[in-house]
Amino acid sequence: MFTFTYQTALRRALPCIHGPLDYRDQRALLERIDTILSTSGFEQEFIRLTLAERKINLWVVARMAQAEKKRKEDQEQKPAPPNKAAA
């Protein structure tokens, strides 16, 4: 089975705002929808099917991101060339 992982630590908790009743009702509805999507596995299946339809290979994307990160790190470690205009 294919799983799509995400970092839940980056998701902030919804703030507790004591406001109008419609806000609280809408918030409760959205939390219920989130619970249903998370527990049913539908969200992961949707992501998997979408990636397959668009022919996106996550392994290839991850390797490209690693290569780009390494390239940037290598550029940062190289000393800057001397400024010829200042001489």
N, C-alpha and C positions, 0 to 999 in steps of 0.2 A: 504494500500500500504506500502511496506517495504522500508525504506530509510536507507541509509548507510551514516553516518555523518563523516566528517573529519574536521580538524581544518585548515581553510584557512589562518589563521594568521601565521601559520608556513611556508607557501609557500612563498618563496622570489620572488619578481618581477624579470622578466628577465632584465638583465643589457642592457643598450642602448649602443651597440658597433657599431661604424660606420666603418664597414669593407667591404669586398668584396660583390658584388651584390648577389652571390650565397648564402652567409651567410644570408643576409637580406631576400632573397626569401624563404630559408629554415625556417627561424624563423617565417615569416608570415604564411607559410604553417602549421607549428606546432601549432601556436596560433589559426589558423582557425580550425584545427582538435580538439584542446582542447575545443574551444567554441562549436563546434557541439556536442562533447561527453557530455559536461556539460549541455547544454540546452535540448538535446534530451531525456535525462534520460537513454540512452543506457548503460552508464557506471554503473549506479546504478543497472540496471536490470542484467547486466553481473555479477556484484559482488554478487547480491542476488542468481542468478542461480548457480554460482560457489560454494558459501557457502552451498547451499542446496544439490548440487551434492556430495560434500565432507562431508556432514552431520555435518557441523560445526554450533553449536548453539552459537550465539554471547552472549546470556545471560549467558550461562555456562562459556564461556571464560572470560567475565567481572567479574563474581563472583570469579573465580579462581585467576584472577589478583588482586582483592581486598584482598583476603585471603593471597596471597603471600606478598602484600604490608604491611598488618597488621603484619604478622609474622616477616618481616624484622624490622618494627618499634619496635616491642616488644623486639627483640634481641638487638637493639641499646640501649634501655632503661635499660636493665639489667646491673648491674655493672660487670666488668670483674673479674674473680676469681683471687685471689692472686697468684703470681708467686712463686711456691715452690722451684724452682731451685735457685733463688736469695737468699734464706734464709740460 
